[in-house]
Amino acid sequence: MGEHLKNTREWIQHSVKSDGNDPVQTENRFLFGSQEEDEVQEYLTKEELANPIQAFKAVKTRLPMYVPIINWIKSYSKQDLIGDLASSITVAIMLVPQGLAYALLAGLPPVYGLYSGWLPLVIYSFMGSCKQLAVGPEALLSVLLGSILAGMGGEETPLLGEELAAISHSLAFLVGIISFLFGVFQFGFLGSILSRWVLAGFINAVAFIIAISQLDALLGVNLGHMGPYEKFYEALKNIHHAQTSTIILSVGCIVFLFAMKFIKQALVKKLGWKNAKYIPDIMIIVVVCIVITSIWDLDQHGIKTLGKVDGGFPIPKFPTLKYAQLQELLPQAFLMVIVGFVEATAVSKSLATKHNYSISSNRELVAFGTANIFGSMFRSYPVFSSIPRTAIQDQAGSRTCLSGFLTSCLLLITCLFLTGLFKNLPNATMASIIFVAAFGLLELHEVLFLWKTRSWGDLAQFMIAFLATFILEVELGILISVGMCIFLVLKHSSSPHVYSVLGRVPGTNRFKDVAKFPEAEPIEGILLIRIDEVLYFANISQFKQLLAEIERMMDKSINVTGSGSTPLQSIIINVVNIPVMDASALLTIEEMVEAYHSRNIKIAFVQMSEKIKESFKKSGLYDIITPQYIFDSNYEAVTFLENNAHHPDVHISMPTNSAFEENEDDDHMSNNSNSLKQNQNQYQQHHHNSMHSEEGSPSNGAILADGLKFDDYSDPDSDEFITKK
């Protein structure tokens, strides 16, 4: 994509000519925000390294790319502080009990959950680029870590809590090193390796594993470490040994947490109380359970409590890495980086699109790597992002990454002075919090979408990932999921040429690939792009990114040259070369179309096959686009959008000629469908009829539009096929 994008940039820069006017100031309308440093290389060149002065200047220029706070802190406002402070308090109230619970889920002393949410948050607030991302312990990586630690040691000599903690710190250090190197060596494409549906199957399986793993704490029985289906069976078999008081407490906590979700939704929707979503239901149940346990001494009646939590400041210590341990942990670290980064990328890109700013996957890897490296020295286990807390942080009004820093300050205060308050917190309460959070990971709407669109191949991917993860170990589930995705990428990827930007050949109504025909002119206010490869889960994000990049280059050229050209108003996507689209591509295109519509940019599709049209109808995308913006040819689409540039509600009849319009880009004819070959035959028949009727015709050609005519004697393979009248 890089070389073709470079050709597109050069074409835009040479096509937009200055008319002597002042540069046009266009607003920041890009799908992913502006990115002023696009022309700046990320790494030092040999010439810069050889000259200390140039090296210093280069470092000064590139440093803000990896430490974004240097730029945005200069424009930090009072409104930003209010939003960040409100969101940090809300997230901290949620993070404290979750951190304690997730540490137990990982098989570690509870205080390590708090430590893991402190320094990594500080590092990310300085180096991260996603303003609403909540970094820290979360359920998915915690259960994965717990599965890894459970395999350490042996049955005769089980490892103690502090020994397991030391291993988790070493693992966090390895995760940080791998993530940092992945970012430095541009491995950000890892975010596109896992299919959306494979990841959904894996996460849904982990959700069930997490829920089942809490059954012993919810029932008050000791079931030991075993597979999820085995534990579920043992829990049913030993239900008569369960403690009644523990079950009552667990059911009460679970019912309260689920009920609060519905109550908050009802308060927001029916009563219009928007602040209801900030009610700290988790903190409420924690406080209530601590008070009840303390007053009635429930710990004396068989209910197990958290006990003494050793807080204090985490004394820094470099993780110990032995060679044998390194060999054992390195594969696990790779798996954790892939899973954590894919999950973080999905949510961060969604937030970047929502709030109209840009993020770099490679720089995010560097930020996560640095956070885990330094975090491991301060008793943190591997962390990435938490989807539920990220949603809360966004809803609570987070404006910048400083909200994460403020959250970390509140967390540190808790570690230093408030850990003693959690002594009487029942284990059943924390298990209930994890149990309810596990159901929040379920993505049943994804399965319904696959069923609605009849995407059986994607549904098979979902089920394979789900069953492999649930029945086998979590690590094997990840290996099978990643291996399946790599196989699909290798199977589907044939050509690196994903798209072609088309321009109008002067004096004609034909459209050529600007990379091959630089004489082709841009269309005022319209981007015409043809997809030259099947769109599926591995390249749909690439297509989404390149659309935003082309738009950014077009607007930047307008600013630089001062041409007074019209900003982008419409995008035409020619899908003649796409036989099918998978569910990931359909859903992503739907999100793109809605995002562009929200910015008053029209989206049209050209030469859509019946199979693609049927998929659009099943997914609901056809109704979002509307039939008005689905055309049979590039010429028809361009003419319609040009005539309706300032009258979006006007419907007009388009002059069409299927004899040539279906074959507008003849330089790419080898990739066209059979329907285009049929249209070419129609053209030849049309040409033959015109030759026989020439004597009775007032002119040598059929008039197609103002200033254009169909020349009877032109070569259909020539650029002069359509000429000026």
Secondary structure in CASP SS format (residue, H / E / C, confidence):
PFRMAT SS
TARGET T0000
AUTHOR 0000-0000-0000
METHOD secondary structure of the structure
MODEL  1
M C 1.00
G H 1.00
E H 1.00
H H 1.00
L H 1.00
K H 1.00
N H 1.00
T H 1.00
R H 1.00
E H 1.00
W H 1.00
I H 1.00
Q H 1.00
H H 1.00
S H 1.00
V C 1.00
K C 1.00
S C 1.00
D C 1.00
G C 1.00
N C 1.00
D C 1.00
P C 1.00
V C 1.00
Q C 1.00
T C 1.00
E C 1.00
N C 1.00
R C 1.00
F C 1.00
L C 1.00
F C 1.00
G C 1.00
S C 1.00
Q C 1.00
E H 1.00
E H 1.00
D H 1.00
E H 1.00
V C 1.00
Q C 1.00
E C 1.00
Y C 1.00
L C 1.00
T C 1.00
K H 1.00
E H 1.00
E H 1.00
L H 1.00
A H 1.00
N C 1.00
P H 1.00
I H 1.00
Q H 1.00
A H 1.00
F H 1.00
K H 1.00
A H 1.00
V H 1.00
K H 1.00
T H 1.00
R H 1.00
L H 1.00
P H 1.00
M H 1.00
Y H 1.00
V C 1.00
P C 1.00
I H 1.00
I H 1.00
N H 1.00
W H 1.00
I H 1.00
K H 1.00
S H 1.00
Y C 1.00
S C 1.00
K H 1.00
Q H 1.00
D H 1.00
L H 1.00
I H 1.00
G H 1.00
D H 1.00
L H 1.00
A H 1.00
S H 1.00
S H 1.00
I H 1.00
T H 1.00
V H 1.00
A H 1.00
I H 1.00
M H 1.00
L H 1.00
V H 1.00
P H 1.00
Q H 1.00
G H 1.00
L H 1.00
A H 1.00
Y H 1.00
A H 1.00
L H 1.00
L H 1.00
A C 1.00
G C 1.00
L C 1.00
P C 1.00
P C 1.00
V H 1.00
Y H 1.00
G H 1.00
L H 1.00
Y H 1.00
S C 1.00
G C 1.00
W C 1.00
L H 1.00
P H 1.00
L H 1.00
V H 1.00
I H 1.00
Y H 1.00
S H 1.00
F H 1.00
M H 1.00
G C 1.00
S C 1.00
C C 1.00
K C 1.00
Q C 1.00
L C 1.00
A C 1.00
V E 1.00
G E 1.00
P C 1.00
E C 1.00
A H 1.00
L H 1.00
L H 1.00
S H 1.00
V H 1.00
L H 1.00
L H 1.00
G H 1.00
S H 1.00
I H 1.00
L H 1.00
A H 1.00
G C 1.00
M C 1.00
G C 1.00
G C 1.00
E C 1.00
E C 1.00
T C 1.00
P C 1.00
L C 1.00
L C 1.00
G H 1.00
E H 1.00
E H 1.00
L H 1.00
A H 1.00
A H 1.00
I H 1.00
S H 1.00
H H 1.00
S H 1.00
L H 1.00
A H 1.00
F H 1.00
L H 1.00
V H 1.00
G H 1.00
I H 1.00
I H 1.00
S H 1.00
F H 1.00
L H 1.00
F H 1.00
G H 1.00
V H 1.00
F C 1.00
Q C 1.00
F C 1.00
G H 1.00
F H 1.00
L H 1.00
G H 1.00
S H 1.00
I C 1.00
L C 1.00
S C 1.00
R H 1.00
W H 1.00
V H 1.00
L H 1.00
A H 1.00
G H 1.00
F H 1.00
I H 1.00
N H 1.00
A H 1.00
V H 1.00
A H 1.00
F H 1.00
I H 1.00
I H 1.00
A H 1.00
I H 1.00
S H 1.00
Q C 1.00
L H 1.00
D H 1.00
A H 1.00
L H 1.00
L H 1.00
G C 1.00
V C 1.00
N C 1.00
L C 1.00
G C 1.00
H C 1.00
M C 1.00
G C 1.00
P H 1.00
Y H 1.00
E H 1.00
K H 1.00
F H 1.00
Y H 1.00
E H 1.00
A H 1.00
L H 1.00
K H 1.00
N C 1.00
I H 1.00
H H 1.00
H H 1.00
A C 1.00
Q C 1.00
T H 1.00
S H 1.00
T H 1.00
I H 1.00
I H 1.00
L H 1.00
S H 1.00
V H 1.00
G H 1.00
C H 1.00
I H 1.00
V H 1.00
F H 1.00
L H 1.00
F H 1.00
A H 1.00
M H 1.00
K H 1.00
F H 1.00
I H 1.00
K H 1.00
Q H 1.00
A H 1.00
L H 1.00
V H 1.00
K H 1.00
K C 1.00
L C 1.00
G C 1.00
W C 1.00
K H 1.00
N H 1.00
A H 1.00
K H 1.00
Y H 1.00
I C 1.00
P C 1.00
D H 1.00
I H 1.00
M H 1.00
I H 1.00
I H 1.00
V H 1.00
V H 1.00
V H 1.00
C H 1.00
I H 1.00
V H 1.00
I H 1.00
T H 1.00
S H 1.00
I H 1.00
W H 1.00
D C 1.00
L H 1.00
D H 1.00
Q H 1.00
H H 1.00
G C 1.00
I C 1.00
K C 1.00
T E 1.00
L C 1.00
G C 1.00
K C 1.00
V C 1.00
D C 1.00
G C 1.00
G C 1.00
F C 1.00
P C 1.00
I C 1.00
P C 1.00
K C 1.00
F C 1.00
P C 1.00
T C 1.00
L C 1.00
K C 1.00
Y H 1.00
A H 1.00
Q H 1.00
L H 1.00
Q H 1.00
E H 1.00
L H 1.00
L H 1.00
P H 1.00
Q H 1.00
A H 1.00
F H 1.00
L H 1.00
M H 1.00
V H 1.00
I H 1.00
V H 1.00
G H 1.00
F H 1.00
V H 1.00
E H 1.00
A H 1.00
T H 1.00
A H 1.00
V H 1.00
S H 1.00
K H 1.00
S H 1.00
L H 1.00
A H 1.00
T H 1.00
K H 1.00
H H 1.00
N C 1.00
Y C 1.00
S C 1.00
I C 1.00
S C 1.00
S H 1.00
N H 1.00
R H 1.00
E H 1.00
L H 1.00
V H 1.00
A H 1.00
F H 1.00
G H 1.00
T H 1.00
A H 1.00
N H 1.00
I H 1.00
F H 1.00
G H 1.00
S H 1.00
M C 1.00
F C 1.00
R C 1.00
S C 1.00
Y C 1.00
P C 1.00
V C 1.00
F E 1.00
S E 1.00
S C 1.00
I H 1.00
P H 1.00
R H 1.00
T H 1.00
A H 1.00
I H 1.00
Q H 1.00
D H 1.00
Q H 1.00
A C 1.00
G C 1.00
S C 1.00
R C 1.00
T C 1.00
C C 1.00
L H 1.00
S H 1.00
G H 1.00
F H 1.00
L H 1.00
T H 1.00
S H 1.00
C H 1.00
L H 1.00
L H 1.00
L H 1.00
I H 1.00
T H 1.00
C H 1.00
L H 1.00
F H 1.00
L H 1.00
T H 1.00
G H 1.00
L H 1.00
F H 1.00
K C 1.00
N C 1.00
L C 1.00
P E 1.00
N H 1.00
A H 1.00
T H 1.00
M H 1.00
A H 1.00
S H 1.00
I H 1.00
I H 1.00
F H 1.00
V H 1.00
A H 1.00
A H 1.00
F H 1.00
G H 1.00
L H 1.00
L C 1.00
E C 1.00
L H 1.00
H H 1.00
E H 1.00
V H 1.00
L H 1.00
F H 1.00
L H 1.00
W H 1.00
K H 1.00
T C 1.00
R C 1.00
S C 1.00
W H 1.00
G H 1.00
D H 1.00
L H 1.00
A H 1.00
Q H 1.00
F H 1.00
M H 1.00
I H 1.00
A H 1.00
F H 1.00
L H 1.00
A H 1.00
T H 1.00
F H 1.00
I H 1.00
L C 1.00
E C 1.00
V H 1.00
E H 1.00
L H 1.00
G H 1.00
I H 1.00
L H 1.00
I H 1.00
S H 1.00
V H 1.00
G H 1.00
M H 1.00
C H 1.00
I H 1.00
F H 1.00
L H 1.00
V H 1.00
L H 1.00
K H 1.00
H H 1.00
S C 1.00
S C 1.00
S C 1.00
P C 1.00
H C 1.00
V C 1.00
Y E 1.00
S E 1.00
V E 1.00
L E 1.00
G E 1.00
R E 1.00
V C 1.00
P C 1.00
G C 1.00
T C 1.00
N C 1.00
R C 1.00
F E 1.00
K E 1.00
D E 1.00
V C 1.00
A C 1.00
K C 1.00
F C 1.00
P C 1.00
E C 1.00
A C 1.00
E E 1.00
P C 1.00
I E 1.00
E C 1.00
G C 1.00
I E 1.00
L E 1.00
L E 1.00
I E 1.00
R E 1.00
I E 1.00
D C 1.00
E C 1.00
V C 1.00
L C 1.00
Y C 1.00
F C 1.00
A C 1.00
N C 1.00
I H 1.00
S H 1.00
Q H 1.00
F H 1.00
K H 1.00
Q H 1.00
L H 1.00
L H 1.00
A H 1.00
E H 1.00
I H 1.00
E H 1.00
R H 1.00
M H 1.00
M H 1.00
D H 1.00
K H 1.00
S H 1.00
I H 1.00
N H 1.00
V H 1.00
T H 1.00
G C 1.00
S C 1.00
G C 1.00
S C 1.00
T C 1.00
P C 1.00
L C 1.00
Q C 1.00
S E 1.00
I E 1.00
I E 1.00
I E 1.00
N E 1.00
V C 1.00
V C 1.00
N C 1.00
I C 1.00
P C 1.00
V C 1.00
M C 1.00
D C 1.00
A H 1.00
S H 1.00
A H 1.00
L H 1.00
L H 1.00
T H 1.00
I H 1.00
E H 1.00
E H 1.00
M H 1.00
V H 1.00
E H 1.00
A H 1.00
Y H 1.00
H H 1.00
S H 1.00
R C 1.00
N C 1.00
I C 1.00
K E 1.00
I E 1.00
A E 1.00
F E 1.00
V E 1.00
Q C 1.00
M C 1.00
S C 1.00
E H 1.00
K H 1.00
I H 1.00
K H 1.00
E H 1.00
S H 1.00
F H 1.00
K H 1.00
K H 1.00
S H 1.00
G C 1.00
L H 1.00
Y H 1.00
D H 1.00
I H 1.00
I H 1.00
T C 1.00
P H 1.00
Q H 1.00
Y H 1.00
I E 1.00
F E 1.00
D C 1.00
S C 1.00
N H 1.00
Y H 1.00
E H 1.00
A H 1.00
V H 1.00
T H 1.00
F H 1.00
L H 1.00
E H 1.00
N H 1.00
N C 1.00
A C 1.00
H C 1.00
H C 1.00
P C 1.00
D C 1.00
V C 1.00
H C 1.00
I C 1.00
S C 1.00
M C 1.00
P C 1.00
T C 1.00
N C 1.00
S H 1.00
A H 1.00
F H 1.00
E H 1.00
E C 1.00
N C 1.00
E C 1.00
D C 1.00
D H 1.00
D H 1.00
H H 1.00
M H 1.00
S H 1.00
N H 1.00
N C 1.00
S C 1.00
N H 1.00
S H 1.00
L H 1.00
K H 1.00
Q H 1.00
N H 1.00
Q H 1.00
N H 1.00
Q H 1.00
Y H 1.00
Q H 1.00
Q H 1.00
H H 1.00
H H 1.00
H H 1.00
N H 1.00
S H 1.00
M H 1.00
H H 1.00
S C 1.00
E C 1.00
E C 1.00
G C 1.00
S C 1.00
P C 1.00
S C 1.00
N C 1.00
G E 1.00
A E 1.00
I E 1.00
L E 1.00
A E 1.00
D C 1.00
G C 1.00
L E 1.00
K E 1.00
F E 1.00
D E 1.00
D C 1.00
Y C 1.00
S C 1.00
D C 1.00
P C 1.00
D C 1.00
S C 1.00
D C 1.00
E C 1.00
F C 1.00
I E 1.00
T E 1.00
K E 1.00
K C 1.00
END
